[in-house]
Amino acid sequence: MERDESAPAPALRAVIDEVRAEEHDVDWARVEAKLFDEHGNVRGGRPPTVRSGRAAAIGAGLALAAAFAIALISPTRAVDDSGKTAVTVTRPALVQDDGRPLQVGDRVLGGAWLKSSGRIGIRLEPGTIATVVDTGERVHLALESGAVVADVVPVPGGEPFAVDVAGKRVAVHGTRLRIALVNGNVEVAVSEGSAVVGAPRGKGRTEGTIVPAGNVGSFGATSSVVANQELASHLVDDALTAKPQPAPTTVALSPAPTTTMPVIVPAPKHAPPAPAPHPEVAPPPAPKLGLTADQLNAPLASFAAKIGHCAPSVFENTLTLDIAADGKAELVGEDPGLDSPMRACVRGELARITFPTAEASTTVKRYVKFTGK
């Protein structure tokens, strides 16, 4: 079969040769197969008209070749379809204060300071044992004993730090907090931000009870969250600002030389005047503290059990109690609101509960479930 002399195959091939010279990583055999048929003619080319002439045919062929070449050397097209490209995502590393990286499964002992790319600072208090569960988008520890104090930079919509302890998960978005295991209970103190205490949900978002800033929560057989800014700041901020103390320096003292004759020192003729005593400065008074979580657990559990009959049917609510320093409690808030008979019943049962006395008043938020009459 004769070659179509009107088709500008040499011009197309010249364009290909020029693009080849630029060393693009292109499958040129595939390019030529797309441009030419087995007889060397341009695929899909239109036969030249009398008006266009040979020059127009060459121009159309060059434009077609340029379009094919640009499309084929484009980064979005020049992809090897035989396999998928693996994308490596760099994740922030978790390291100790000496720079040693930590891996999943490593156990860390108390006294260590950990950090993760400037976004999380963690201190393990003395006597603490924790295991690294994850060091990726979420720094995840499992607490076996002791306490962990952390300063976490906020991450919108994420949970950059979580601790699993005693069957619960404490997760934060951006918080300064302390998580401790005390007599089987999980205690959470928050000085800034907030924390969520709930059941472990794998990689999913944690849902449960919120411990806001300035509160201390205790989670065990019963749960309570107590507003106490002074105590929360003391537990969290003091631990985060503490620095490792250097080992004491031991100085060896040479024994005093022994003599056979007593040394007599004559008394001075005029005794120097005694220095004037400095006035004593009284230390500032310690802040007055309210009830601790341990002191509240028993009376709150008794209160929750006694008010079950106050609702005509099953009903859930969060009650806010104000406990005075003398141990007398008052109902100051309900979410959602109670009707008058239910409120009167709750206040009556609350008056029968005895709370310990303290130096200051205590505000408590308590989730309750009315069982119905």
ZAKEZA-802147 format. One record per residue (C-alpha): x, y, z; residue in three letters; residue number from 1. Coordinates in steps of 0.05 Angstrom, whole numbers. Example, Ala and Ser with C-alpha at 12.3 -4.5 7.8 and 13.67 -1.06 7.14 Angstrom:
<nodes>
NODE     c1     c2     c3 type seq
NODE    246    -90    156  ala   1
NODE    273    -21    143  ser   2
</nodes>
This chain:
<nodes>
NODE     c1     c2     c3 type seq
NODE      0      0      0  met   1
NODE     29     69    -19  glu   2
NODE     45    120     34  arg   3
NODE     -1    180     38  asp   4
NODE     46    234     13  glu   5
NODE      0    289     39  ser   6
NODE      9    266    111  ala   7
NODE     65    304    146  pro   8
NODE     98    243    178  ala   9
NODE    170    270    172  pro  10
NODE    149    335    206  ala  11
NODE    115    296    263  leu  12
NODE    176    253    272  arg  13
NODE    220    316    275  ala  14
NODE    177    343    332  val  15
NODE    184    277    369  ile  16
NODE    259    278    359  asp  17
NODE    263    348    388  glu  18
NODE    222    330    449  val  19
NODE    263    267    458  arg  20
NODE    327    309    460  ala  21
NODE    300    344    522  glu  22
NODE    308    277    560  glu  23
NODE    236    271    585  his  24
NODE    221    203    616  asp  25
NODE    169    183    564  val  26
NODE    151    118    530  asp  27
NODE    167    141    459  trp  28
NODE    146     75    427  ala  29
NODE     76     88    456  arg  30
NODE     78    160    430  val  31
NODE     93    137    358  glu  32
NODE     41     82    362  ala  33
NODE    -11    135    381  lys  34
NODE     11    183    325  leu  35
NODE     23    135    266  phe  36
NODE     -9     73    238  asp  37
NODE     29     13    212  glu  38
NODE     38     48    144  his  39
NODE     69    111    174  gly  40
NODE      7    153    165  asn  41
NODE    -19    201    219  val  42
NODE    -76    169    257  arg  43
NODE   -142    206    251  gly  44
NODE   -111    258    204  gly  45
NODE   -156    293    155  arg  46
NODE   -137    292     81  pro  47
NODE   -113    361     59  pro  48
NODE   -161    403     19  thr  49
NODE   -143    440    -45  val  50
NODE   -148    507     -9  arg  51
NODE   -103    488     49  ser  52
NODE    -47    458      9  gly  53
NODE     12    419     35  arg  54
NODE     35    474     83  ala  55
NODE    -32    472    119  ala  56
NODE    -28    396    126  ala  57
NODE     42    402    155  ile  58
NODE     18    456    204  gly  59
NODE    -41    413    226  ala  60
NODE      5    354    235  gly  61
NODE     54    394    276  leu  62
NODE     -2    420    320  ala  63
NODE    -28    349    329  leu  64
NODE     42    324    346  ala  65
NODE     53    381    396  ala  66
NODE    -14    365    430  ala  67
NODE      4    291    435  phe  68
NODE     74    307    460  ala  69
NODE     51    357    513  ile  70
NODE     -3    310    537  ala  71
NODE     44    251    542  leu  72
NODE    101    288    577  ile  73
NODE     53    322    625  ser  74
NODE     65    299    698  pro  75
NODE     -8    278    703  thr  76
NODE     -3    232    643  arg  77
NODE     68    204    645  ala  78
NODE     53    153    700  val  79
NODE     70     80    699  asp  80
NODE      3     45    704  asp  81
NODE     36    -21    720  ser  82
NODE     39     -7    794  gly  83
NODE     21     43    849  lys  84
NODE     70     92    879  thr  85
NODE     80     86    954  ala  86
NODE     74    152    991  val  87
NODE    116    159   1054  thr  88
NODE     85    203   1108  val  89
NODE    134    230   1159  thr  90
NODE    105    227   1229  arg  91
NODE    131    265   1289  pro  92
NODE    176    222   1333  ala  93
NODE    169    212   1408  leu  94
NODE    236    221   1443  val  95
NODE    263    223   1514  gln  96
NODE    297    286   1540  asp  97
NODE    364    256   1522  asp  98
NODE    342    251   1449  gly  99
NODE    332    175   1448  arg 100
NODE    273    158   1403  pro 101
NODE    217    115   1430  leu 102
NODE    183     60   1391  gln 103
NODE    115     26   1399  val 104
NODE    121    -26   1455  gly 105
NODE    176     11   1494  asp 106
NODE    165     15   1569  arg 107
NODE    183     81   1602  val 108
NODE    197     88   1676  leu 109
NODE    182    145   1724  gly 110
NODE    226    207   1724  gly 111
NODE    229    211   1648  ala 112
NODE    211    272   1606  trp 113
NODE    184    259   1536  leu 114
NODE    169    305   1478  lys 115
NODE    139    300   1408  ser 116
NODE    162    352   1356  ser 117
NODE    148    410   1402  gly 118
NODE     73    395   1404  arg 119
NODE     71    352   1467  ile 120
NODE    112    353   1531  gly 121
NODE    102    295   1579  ile 122
NODE    130    281   1648  arg 123
NODE    126    213   1683  leu 124
NODE    126    223   1758  glu 125
NODE    172    180   1801  pro 126
NODE    146    109   1809  gly 127
NODE    108    111   1742  thr 128
NODE    109     55   1690  ile 129
NODE     79     68   1621  ala 130
NODE     82     33   1553  thr 131
NODE     83     68   1486  val 132
NODE     22     48   1444  val 133
NODE     29     97   1386  asp 134
NODE     75    154   1365  thr 135
NODE     39    177   1302  gly 136
NODE    -15    229   1295  glu 137
NODE    -37    210   1365  arg 138
NODE     16    200   1419  val 139
NODE    -15    143   1458  his 140
NODE     10    114   1525  leu 141
NODE    -16     57   1569  ala 142
NODE     -7     75   1643  leu 143
NODE      7     16   1688  glu 144
NODE     21     55   1753  ser 145
NODE     37    125   1777  gly 146
NODE     19    190   1743  ala 147
NODE     31    226   1676  val 148
NODE     31    302   1669  val 149
NODE     26    331   1599  ala 150
NODE     24    398   1562  asp 151
NODE    -10    387   1495  val 152
NODE    -14    439   1439  val 153
NODE    -86    444   1412  pro 154
NODE   -101    408   1346  val 155
NODE   -168    427   1314  pro 156
NODE   -212    366   1307  gly 157
NODE   -159    317   1331  gly 158
NODE   -136    279   1393  glu 159
NODE    -60    288   1394  pro 160
NODE    -52    254   1462  phe 161
NODE    -87    197   1498  ala 162
NODE    -73    152   1558  val 163
NODE   -106     84   1570  asp 164
NODE   -110     68   1644  val 165
NODE   -154     20   1685  ala 166
NODE   -200      4   1627  gly 167
NODE   -212     78   1610  lys 168
NODE   -183    126   1559  arg 169
NODE   -166    198   1575  val 170
NODE   -160    239   1511  ala 171
NODE   -145    312   1499  val 172
NODE   -146    362   1442  his 173
NODE   -102    415   1474  gly 174
NODE    -94    413   1549  thr 175
NODE    -49    417   1610  arg 176
NODE    -69    358   1654  leu 177
NODE    -48    304   1702  arg 178
NODE    -72    231   1697  ile 179
NODE    -60    186   1757  ala 180
NODE    -79    116   1779  leu 181
NODE    -97    118   1854  val 182
NODE   -125     57   1889  asn 183
NODE   -155     31   1825  gly 184
NODE   -189     98   1808  asn 185
NODE   -169    143   1751  val 186
NODE   -158    215   1774  glu 187
NODE   -155    271   1722  val 188
NODE   -136    343   1740  ala 189
NODE   -140    397   1685  val 190
NODE   -111    467   1692  ser 191
NODE   -121    489   1620  glu 192
NODE   -166    464   1563  gly 193
NODE   -207    401   1576  ser 194
NODE   -202    325   1575  ala 195
NODE   -251    270   1557  val 196
NODE   -255    206   1598  val 197
NODE   -289    147   1565  gly 198
NODE   -281     76   1540  ala 199
NODE   -224     59   1491  pro 200
NODE   -249     61   1419  arg 201
NODE   -189     39   1379  gly 202
NODE   -168     96   1332  lys 203
NODE   -236    130   1337  gly 204
NODE   -252    193   1373  arg 205
NODE   -262    186   1449  thr 206
NODE   -331    200   1477  glu 207
NODE   -349    205   1551  gly 208
NODE   -347    253   1610  thr 209
NODE   -314    321   1600  ile 210
NODE   -267    348   1653  val 211
NODE   -261    423   1640  pro 212
NODE   -205    470   1662  ala 213
NODE   -201    481   1737  gly 214
NODE   -233    414   1754  asn 215
NODE   -210    349   1784  val 216
NODE   -246    284   1766  gly 217
NODE   -246    215   1797  ser 218
NODE   -269    155   1756  phe 219
NODE   -279     86   1785  gly 220
NODE   -341     49   1811  ala 221
NODE   -372    119   1814  thr 222
NODE   -351    182   1778  ser 223
NODE   -348    255   1799  ser 224
NODE   -320    320   1772  val 225
NODE   -304    374   1824  val 226
NODE   -289    447   1809  ala 227
NODE   -225    465   1846  asn 228
NODE   -178    511   1807  gln 229
NODE   -126    516   1862  glu 230
NODE   -119    440   1869  leu 231
NODE   -118    429   1793  ala 232
NODE    -63    482   1783  ser 233
NODE    -23    453   1841  his 234
NODE    -26    382   1813  leu 235
NODE    -12    401   1740  val 236
NODE     28    465   1735  asp 237
NODE     75    451   1793  asp 238
NODE     93    383   1763  ala 239
NODE    105    412   1693  leu 240
NODE    150    468   1718  thr 241
NODE    191    422   1762  ala 242
NODE    261    408   1735  lys 243
NODE    304    346   1749  pro 244
NODE    348    359   1809  gln 245
NODE    424    346   1801  pro 246
NODE    455    292   1844  ala 247
NODE    484    321   1909  pro 248
NODE    560    331   1909  thr 249
NODE    597    291   1962  thr 250
NODE    656    327   1994  val 251
NODE    709    286   2032  ala 252
NODE    733    320   2096  leu 253
NODE    802    305   2123  ser 254
NODE    803    286   2197  pro 255
NODE    828    339   2245  ala 256
NODE    901    328   2267  pro 257
NODE    909    300   2337  thr 258
NODE    954    333   2388  thr 259
NODE    983    311   2454  thr 260
NODE    978    379   2486  met 261
NODE    912    417   2494  pro 262
NODE    906    481   2455  val 263
NODE    886    539   2498  ile 264
NODE    855    600   2464  val 265
NODE    855    662   2506  pro 266
NODE    788    698   2513  ala 267
NODE    783    765   2479  pro 268
NODE    788    826   2523  lys 269
NODE    724    856   2495  his 270
NODE    669    811   2469  ala 271
NODE    639    835   2403  pro 272
NODE    567    860   2408  pro 273
NODE    514    809   2390  ala 274
NODE    482    821   2322  pro 275
NODE    413    851   2323  ala 276
NODE    359    799   2310  pro 277
NODE    324    802   2243  his 278
NODE    249    810   2245  pro 279
NODE    213    746   2229  glu 280
NODE    170    747   2166  val 281
NODE    108    703   2170  ala 282
NODE     98    658   2109  pro 283
NODE     37    672   2067  pro 284
NODE    -25    632   2088  pro 285
NODE    -37    568   2050  ala 286
NODE    -97    569   2003  pro 287
NODE   -161    540   2031  lys 288
NODE   -181    476   1996  leu 289
NODE   -248    443   1988  gly 290
NODE   -265    369   1990  leu 291
NODE   -223    320   1950  thr 292
NODE   -251    268   1902  ala 293
NODE   -239    213   1953  asp 294
NODE   -280    250   2005  gln 295
NODE   -337    260   1957  leu 296
NODE   -343    190   1928  asn 297
NODE   -382    157   1985  ala 298
NODE   -434    212   1999  pro 299
NODE   -446    225   1925  leu 300
NODE   -458    151   1912  ala 301
NODE   -508    149   1970  ser 302
NODE   -543    211   1943  phe 303
NODE   -549    182   1873  ala 304
NODE   -580    119   1901  ala 305
NODE   -632    156   1943  lys 306
NODE   -660    202   1889  ile 307
NODE   -678    147   1839  gly 308
NODE   -752    151   1859  his 309
NODE   -758    226   1850  cys 310
NODE   -776    219   1775  ala 311
NODE   -840    185   1750  pro 312
NODE   -800    148   1697  ser 313
NODE   -728    135   1676  val 314
NODE   -694    202   1669  phe 315
NODE   -621    226   1661  glu 316
NODE   -594    291   1687  asn 317
NODE   -531    328   1709  thr 318
NODE   -539    361   1777  leu 319
NODE   -494    417   1804  thr 320
NODE   -484    417   1879  leu 321
NODE   -453    470   1923  asp 322
NODE   -424    440   1987  ile 323
NODE   -408    491   2040  ala 324
NODE   -347    485   2085  ala 325
NODE   -392    460   2142  asp 326
NODE   -415    401   2098  gly 327
NODE   -485    427   2081  lys 328
NODE   -502    416   2007  ala 329
NODE   -549    456   1963  glu 330
NODE   -576    441   1893  leu 331
NODE   -555    500   1849  val 332
NODE   -564    473   1778  gly 333
NODE   -598    420   1734  glu 334
NODE   -585    401   1661  asp 335
NODE   -638    393   1636  pro 336
NODE   -683    430   1685  gly 337
NODE   -728    392   1734  leu 338
NODE   -800    406   1747  asp 339
NODE   -820    432   1816  ser 340
NODE   -840    364   1848  pro 341
NODE   -776    330   1824  met 342
NODE   -733    389   1848  arg 343
NODE   -765    388   1916  ala 344
NODE   -754    313   1922  cys 345
NODE   -681    319   1903  val 346
NODE   -669    375   1952  arg 347
NODE   -703    335   2007  gly 348
NODE   -658    275   1996  glu 349
NODE   -597    320   1991  leu 350
NODE   -611    349   2059  ala 351
NODE   -605    279   2089  arg 352
NODE   -535    268   2061  ile 353
NODE   -476    284   2107  thr 354
NODE   -413    311   2073  phe 355
NODE   -346    321   2107  pro 356
NODE   -326    391   2129  thr 357
NODE   -270    428   2093  ala 358
NODE   -232    493   2093  glu 359
NODE   -272    521   2034  ala 360
NODE   -335    506   1996  ser 361
NODE   -336    456   1938  thr 362
NODE   -377    456   1874  thr 363
NODE   -392    387   1843  val 364
NODE   -426    367   1778  lys 365
NODE   -456    297   1783  arg 366
NODE   -489    256   1728  tyr 367
NODE   -548    216   1755  val 368
NODE   -600    169   1726  lys 369
NODE   -669    168   1758  phe 370
NODE   -698     98   1757  thr 371
NODE   -771    121   1763  gly 372
NODE   -824    106   1816  lys 373
</nodes>
